[in-house]
Amino acid sequence: MTGFTRPLPDAARPGGEAALPGGDPALPGLGALAVILARAGELPPDAAEVVTEAAGHLLVVGDGAAAAAAVAAATRVWWCDTGPGLRPGRLASQLGPVVAHISLLVLPGTADGRDLAPRLAAVLGRPLLAHACRAAATAIGVRAELCRLDDRIAVPVEVDGPAVVTLAPGTGTLPAPRCPAAITPITLPGPAGDVADVTVLEVLDPDPSTMDLAEAPLVFSGGAGLAAGLDGPAARATFGVLAAVAAAVGASAGATRVATDAGWIGHDRQIGTTGVAIRPHLYVAFGVSGATQHTAGLGTPGHVVSVNLDPHCPMTAMSSLGIVADARGTLTELADRLGVDVPAEVRDAR
């Protein structure tokens, strides 16, 4: 695969570094850079993996960029607060002159990253290598491995020239905990001419029941033990209660492969090597035994709570808090306390 180029603004032409307004060099001497959008001062869950692929160099943009930059796991951080919401066309136009001299630009494979990456690649005239699990700058371009077939295979790709890469969630390498060695504010130039773009009317908080599970900070998950002894309709109703209880506390509902294959909950809620890779602050497992293919998709959650009758199951062994109790009974009691309706077929099954 061969790269391609297009004319760039004077500040970004080969032979000179990108320049900030006023003529100061921006992001000098970098071979790779992570570009990540902050939301309300927080970075997405897989930010550390993206920074690692970019050799520890990070540019934070978005709402609350300064606060996000202060806690980023990176060796060098630049930030620019571009306000709430994402206008990918405008932001790509502003970033273009500043990052044009950097061979490898890595963005997270989140909704925001997937919106910004193709626009940035188009502005820079570069190929986009989407959903990669590895990426590195070489002497003549960029080498990457692209995750395909539900992340079951990695396809090696090499381009002769610079590239923009999005990193598949949960596939990168986590760095050792660290604080930035240097944090530098920058000012992005204005967009070049009229840019066709979205108009942000309002920024709404994500709905936990529909948000991307990979980005959910709180996850309530159910396994085979939650529906033990139930027929199909009753099992589906039980997982409906799980989703309602999760929503009541601002969490997202997840499940094991056994539950999704049985049709008790949608496949988009499946967590594990054949589902979604997550990294929540809190993970609560109801009736989840902790099979390897499931726990491999948990990343490094801040806290794990396991509700299971088996005190020796792997999920309880890895938990911060293990509750030895009936998962369905515990969920029903929690629903009652939160005012969540529990169908008779679930309550009577206790």
Disulfide bonds with the S-S distance in Angstrom:
none
